[in-house]
Structure formats: C-alpha cells, structure tokens
C-alpha cells in the first residue's frame, strides 16, 4: 500500500514533509503558459503573458509583482465610468448605477431599491445587507411582511455615494483578486485583456506601462559600452527577424554582462541560458528548463524534460540566448561523435522559426573545426543557418573603460577612475579587472571608515589583486644608452667598434 505522507504525532521529523508546500510552487509552468500563448493572436499579449511568467519565477512570485503594480498605479484603480468622472467627489444615482453595473457589485444600494434586497423571487439581492435571520425570515414572517420590511429599509438608503467609497472598494478587490486574475490570464483560454476586471478598467495599458517601467529599472544606472551597443543591435535583429545570430569575442570584454542586461530588460521575449560543460544531455536540458520554468525534477528522464522544453519554446516563440556556446560541441575527448546539442538547437528551435543567439569566444571556431575534422560533420548545417555573425573588437576604448569604472565607483575622483581604467587596459583583464579592483578598494576603504576609496586604496587593492602590476604605480627607469651620457654626467667616449681586416685583393660586396 502506498504511503499517505502522514506522520503520527511524536514521530521523527522528516525534512521532506514540507517539500510539497504550495509556497515552493508559486511559479507558473512555462509549458502551460506557452499553451495559452499559442492561441493569442496579439503579439503584445503574448509578450505580457511571458513577462508575467518570468515575474512568477522571481522572489515573491506574482504576489510580489501584483503588490508592486498596485503601488505604482494606484491612481488608475477604478471602472471606466469612475475614471471618466474622476474629478467628482460625489457620485449621483445615475453614476452609481453605471459604476455598480461595471463592477458587478450588489453593494452601494440607493434610496428606494427594495428589490435589490428582496430574497424572494427577484434576480438580485445583496446578501451582505441581510441579517442571518433574513434567510429564514419566511419561517417567522410571511413573504409579504418581509418584503414590506425591506421596502421600509430601502427608504433609508442614500441617494448618492462619495467617490472614495468606490475607490476603496476597487482597491480591496484588486488587492485580493489581482494575483488570481493575472494567473488566469496566463493559463485560462477564456480570460483575456479585452474583458478586464471591472475594478481595473485600464488594466491592459497599465500592464504594458508596468513592463516598460521594469525595463527602465533594469537599465537604470547601467553603462553601455561601444561593444555593448553592437551586442544590443545584434540581439534586437535576431528577435525582430526570428533568426539565428552568432556573437563572437574574446573573454573579459563584457559580453556576458551585456547579454544578461539585454535579456533582463526583455523578460517577455527572451530567456538566458548558460550552456554547461560536458557531453551529457541531461545537464544541458536541465539548464534550459530552469531558465524557461519547465519541470526538470531529478526523477524525470531526459526525453521527458526535452519534450516539455520543446513544447514551451515552440508554442510561445520565446527567444533563447545560449552563452558559452562552445560547450554546444562535444569536448575533445569525444570529437568523433556528432554534435548532438548543436543538431537539437538547429532542428527543434532554429528550423521552427524561433530566434536564437549564440554567444561565444574564439574557442567555438576551434571546437567546430575539431568536430568537422574528427567526425566529418557537415558544418554547413550550422554556418548556413547563421543569419548574422558579429565579431567583436579585441580592445575597449579608454572612454568606455572610464565610464565602466565610474559605474562601479560613482563617487570616486577622476584620478582614481583613470588609474583603474589604465590597470584594466594594461593588464588585459578589462571589465574583470575593473570589477575586481573596485570591489577590493571599496572593502579597504570601509575598513578605514570611508565610503569612497581614494588612490591609495585602489593602488593597494590592485597590488593585492594582481601583484604583477606593481610597475604600473612604480614604473622602472628606462635603460640608458651606453653611448648617450646622462645630461649631468661627463661626456665620455664610446667604446670603439672592432675593425674587420680583409685579405688584400678580395672583393667585398656592399649592399645598400
């Protein structure tokens, strides 16, 4: 008989007892959301749906996102009629009836509306306005007596309501129901933005504005170098044209940083995947599943994980960015095998019209050549599908390095920024050098009770990070020419060059 997962009181605590708690399962499954996306005719609605699925994967899930959304757009709460008469402090009977209809509310009864509280034979009544005995009033009173009492009560209802009463009502409905409505929008085929909830009539435009605000938040304070601009342009091209692109560049130039920044600012379009090393399929597909939000449990087989990934990608059309794409090829110890990872990307994603970006170092071309030579794999399958290849520069301009240094040390002096950028350029570490130097210098400054590192902090930090760079701060004297005396030294004759004596009569060939 199967276990009921029920522990008797006083028994040993098993840590797995909490594993199925709903708190651990807040994110929306990408495969289910993708199915809804597949029937959405409006691309902007699909992007919103995928944006919400991404938000559900973040800390706090959709609950935190809904709370932040309401905080930013509390002034847009209300039905269309409420928004139309937002300048009024009091809503008269006509406006109340219109708003009530839009909200689908049985509250806000007006003077004389006895039928709305009549529990016998009428279409609507407000249960919240009845006492518990009213449900059983027929037992102690006749129907006529109950109706007569309600008519008398209806005469005490107001003829108008303050506008704030409706705003408070809508806010209460939004706080308790927005998360559920957003979940239904991502999963339920019959919940659409064309029929938003009455308490938030401008929901579609507000969600689009919120997505734009989140993108601006992701880009706020970020520095885009000249290389970063090229990367952004290539990724925009891949998304718009639904094609495969290849971005290649040497390490430590900021490729990964810029790619992650672009992906984070477009959560309704793309997912970032860091390709794991190795030749196994399970780790590769699990890394994709984690980025998408599909199931990838330890008990699942590779084919099960792969099938869910394919359904999610093909139904939603979401773009994938593969960083460290040289790991798409088998490692050298297995160069005679075909590149299964590359073949899968081509056949199941690129051939389906899904945009893909491969981010690589020059190791990619080396691995591709090794596979072609070792296995005879036709590389034209890959090369022919690459719509655009971007080979990045190998050097960052000084102005870019200074701008990046200012991002890490925004309040540092110009001398400190110049020193940090010079170290990044001379060491060849570029962005990695700037990040390491700025972190260590901030740490040293805090130990001395200062918030902003000075030149001494940075010099000590860089020396600790890279001891071989000491000559950057204490440059060695240039060696003097033995034939050229120092300015203050007494001039002395240079050592004569030995003369070569040739035998008489021998011809000497002189070349210009």
Order of alpha helices (4+ residues) and beta strands (2+ residues): alpha-alpha-alpha-alpha-beta-alpha-alpha-alpha-beta-alpha-alpha-alpha-beta-alpha-beta-alpha-alpha-beta-alpha-beta-alpha-alpha-beta-alpha-alpha-alpha-alpha
